[in-house]
Amino acid sequence: MIPFNKPFLVGKEIKYIEESVLSGKISGNGLFTKKCQTFFEEKFGFKKALLTTSCTDALEMTAMLMDIKPGDEVIVPSYTFVSSALAYVRQGAKIVFADSRTDHPGIDERSVEELITSKTKAIVVVHYAGVAVEMDIIMQIANKHSLLVVEDAAQSIDSYYNGRPLGSIGHFGVFSFHETKNIISGEGGLLTINDDRFIDRAEVIWEKGTNRSAFFKGEVNKYGWVDTGSSFLPSELIAAFLFAQLEQLKEIQDKRKLLWKTYYNGLIELENNNKLKLAVIPSGATNNAHMFYLVTKDLEQRDAIIKFLKNNNIHAVFHYLSLHKSSFHTKDLKDIQDLPNADLYTDCLVRLPMFYDLELDEVHEIINVINGFFK
Ligand SMILES: *Cc1c(COP(=O)(O)O)cnc(C)c1O
């Protein structure tokens, strides 16, 4: 069976984990955490980078930093992972869902302004498959209405919008190093803060509501409980693993891009013959090869392709069930929003195997099976 995903080692992961243990400190905010954070700040120009134990945690930190309260509204795309909405629901926010674009699963930027009310606090965008949404338009709308913007860049490491790194454009960015992402540490995440107003408080929230970070920097002479927060920082073992992957970022990205291009060249004829659709990369956006997906003509065809691949020992998957129709969101609702493009991707999108150790031969085999399906 060719799996859908497989964790991988690319360099010094085990060596660095050993080093961190031998250094005598494996709790959080140590040497490897600092190395990772400095790497992100220097390579991508994030004003402040804080490692977290997951992207979900980083999203929860943004909810605390934005002081989301019951009655506030947050605009979130429906076609995304649960965490993009859940982080704000936990603080009592009402989620107003936005639709995807027709040509792309990312948020339809033209649909956002009409969702804004006097209660709206923030807009969350998701750079689906690492492909940028129209950030200039989103930031214009946000500035006009004094809203904060969170970029859910969970899938978007090393991807760009008009030359600017994703996660550096909104007030906040969040990344994931879950084992299914480009750069992995099992579970793991990153919060980026691009607006100075939030940096000091973010460090407090990160360290269980204490000013411990300021204490270690010598800015205060004792530390105590000063604000809300939680234990958001990962162990040094995680940071050590992550840093080894970051050192090989280019190698990882080059391999994934090669796999992506091979899939694309092998399947483009099916798109040209109107059998299926492949990803659209808008001008101004880059492709970080996070994901290779197909869009089928309907749900039956999608299920049939996944079954056909499975019978040929290839594990392909679908995802997301639109959040605006989830049982959790709809349980007290009278009206369900009408978001046809979110529903389209819920029904018709298939993800093909994509991971660092996938072989080109295996990609060719998958291409042959898919071409066989349409014969
Ligand atoms: C993976 C993912 C998350 C969640 O990341 P975790 O690190 O598992 O919490 C959130 N949003 C999107 C868009 C994702 O792809």
The ligand as an SDF file (V2000), in Angstrom:
LIG
                    3D

 15 15  0  0  0  0  0  0  0  0999 V2000
   -3.3750   21.1990   10.1250 C   0  0  0  0  0  0  0  0  0  0  0  0
   -4.2380   22.4000   10.2060 C   0  0  0  0  0  0  0  0  0  0  0  0
   -4.6040   22.9800   11.4230 C   0  0  0  0  0  0  0  0  0  0  0  0
   -4.3210   22.3310   12.7550 C   0  0  0  0  0  0  0  0  0  0  0  0
   -2.9870   22.1780   13.0270 O   0  0  0  0  0  0  0  0  0  0  0  0
   -2.5440   21.4180   14.3740 P   0  0  0  0  0  0  0  0  0  0  0  0
   -1.0770   21.6940   14.4490 O   0  0  0  0  0  0  0  0  0  0  0  0
   -2.8540   19.9680   14.1710 O   0  0  0  0  0  0  0  0  0  0  0  0
   -3.2940   22.0080   15.5130 O   0  0  0  0  0  0  0  0  0  0  0  0
   -5.3450   24.1550   11.4230 C   0  0  0  0  0  0  0  0  0  0  0  0
   -5.6980   24.7440   10.2700 N   0  0  0  0  0  0  0  0  0  0  0  0
   -5.3880   24.2140    9.0660 C   0  0  0  0  0  0  0  0  0  0  0  0
   -5.8080   24.9130    7.8220 C   0  0  0  0  0  0  0  0  0  0  0  0
   -4.6490   23.0130    9.0000 C   0  0  0  0  0  0  0  0  0  0  0  0
   -4.3570   22.4920    7.8100 O   0  0  0  0  0  0  0  0  0  0  0  0
  1  2  1  0
  2  3  1  0
  2 14  2  0
  3  4  1  0
  3 10  2  0
  4  5  1  0
  5  6  1  0
  6  7  2  0
  6  8  1  0
  6  9  1  0
 10 11  1  0
 11 12  2  0
 12 13  1  0
 12 14  1  0
 14 15  1  0
M  END
$$$$
